[in-house]
């Protein structure tokens, strides 16, 4: 935990993001690197105006300032690979510790 889900991003982009995101995010959150998971979701979008990347961050909620920092890190790193003018959405989904189980035990 945290779990990052990527949509509308190619697999090789996510693969290249993982090491650098792990370095920055684990440092900012004081969380072990092996606590993070990354997932690429293949989906079809139907929208006027084109499709843009989306990253969902499932995590145990943090303060707004921390969330803002994490969103900026993700945005900056994706834009380094896709271009500075790329549009993307970062969506945070806070989870309750009592609703998240690992090996049958909640956090």
C-alpha positions as CSV (number, residue, x, y, z in Angstrom):
1,X,0.0,0.0,0.0
2,X,-0.2,2.5,-1.8
3,X,-1.5,1.0,-5.0
4,X,-1.1,3.0,-8.2
5,X,-3.4,2.1,-11.2
6,X,-2.5,3.5,-14.6
7,X,-4.9,4.0,-17.5
8,X,-4.3,5.2,-21.0
9,X,-0.6,4.8,-20.6
10,X,1.6,2.3,-22.5
11,X,3.2,-0.6,-20.6
12,X,6.8,0.6,-21.4
13,X,6.0,4.0,-19.9
14,X,4.7,2.5,-16.7
15,X,7.7,0.1,-16.6
16,X,10.1,3.1,-16.9
17,X,8.2,5.1,-14.2
18,X,8.3,2.4,-11.5
19,X,11.9,2.8,-10.4
20,X,11.9,6.6,-10.2
21,X,8.4,6.8,-8.7
22,X,9.4,4.2,-6.1
23,X,12.4,6.3,-5.1
24,X,10.5,9.6,-4.7
25,X,7.3,8.2,-3.3
26,X,8.9,5.9,-0.7
27,X,11.0,8.8,0.5
28,X,8.1,11.3,0.7
29,X,5.8,8.9,2.4
30,X,8.5,7.2,4.6
31,X,7.1,3.9,3.3
32,X,9.1,0.8,2.2
33,X,9.5,0.3,-1.5
34,X,8.0,-3.2,-1.3
35,X,4.8,-1.7,0.1
36,X,3.9,-0.1,-3.3
37,X,2.2,-1.9,-6.1
38,X,1.7,-0.7,-9.7
39,X,-1.0,-1.8,-12.1
40,X,-1.7,-1.1,-15.7
41,X,-5.3,-1.3,-16.6
42,X,-6.1,-1.8,-20.3
43,X,-9.4,-0.1,-21.1
44,X,-11.3,1.7,-23.8
45,X,-12.3,5.3,-23.4
46,X,-15.1,7.1,-25.1
47,X,-14.9,10.8,-24.7
48,X,-15.1,13.9,-26.8
49,X,-11.8,15.8,-26.9
50,X,-9.5,12.8,-26.7
51,X,-8.1,10.5,-24.1
52,X,-5.5,11.4,-21.5
53,X,-3.7,9.3,-18.9
54,X,-5.2,8.7,-15.5
55,X,-3.5,7.5,-12.4
56,X,-5.5,6.3,-9.4
57,X,-3.8,6.2,-6.1
58,X,-5.4,3.9,-3.6
59,X,-4.0,4.5,-0.1
60,X,-4.6,5.2,3.5
61,X,-5.5,8.9,3.4
62,X,-2.8,11.5,4.1
63,X,-2.8,15.2,4.8
64,X,-3.7,17.5,1.9
65,X,-0.1,18.8,1.6
66,X,1.2,15.3,1.3
67,X,-1.4,14.4,-1.3
68,X,-0.6,17.5,-3.3
69,X,3.1,16.6,-3.3
70,X,2.4,13.1,-4.4
71,X,0.2,14.3,-7.2
72,X,2.9,16.7,-8.4
73,X,5.6,14.0,-8.4
74,X,3.4,11.7,-10.5
75,X,2.4,14.5,-12.8
76,X,6.0,15.6,-13.3
77,X,7.4,12.2,-13.9
78,X,4.7,11.3,-16.5
79,X,5.2,14.6,-18.3
80,X,8.9,13.9,-18.5
81,X,8.1,10.9,-20.6
82,X,5.0,12.1,-22.5
83,X,5.7,15.8,-22.9
84,X,5.4,18.9,-20.7
85,X,2.1,19.9,-22.2
86,X,0.4,16.5,-21.6
87,X,-2.9,16.5,-19.7
88,X,-3.3,13.8,-17.1
89,X,-5.5,13.2,-14.0
90,X,-4.3,11.9,-10.7
91,X,-7.2,10.6,-8.5
92,X,-6.8,9.7,-4.9
93,X,-9.0,7.0,-3.4
94,X,-8.7,6.9,0.4
95,X,-9.1,3.5,2.0
96,X,-10.1,2.7,5.6
97,X,-7.5,0.7,7.5
98,X,-10.3,-1.5,8.9
99,X,-11.6,-2.3,5.4
100,X,-8.2,-3.4,4.0
101,X,-7.1,-6.9,4.8
102,X,-3.7,-8.6,4.2
103,X,-3.6,-12.3,4.9
104,X,-6.9,-12.1,6.7
105,X,-5.9,-9.3,9.1
106,X,-7.0,-5.6,8.7
107,X,-4.4,-2.8,9.2
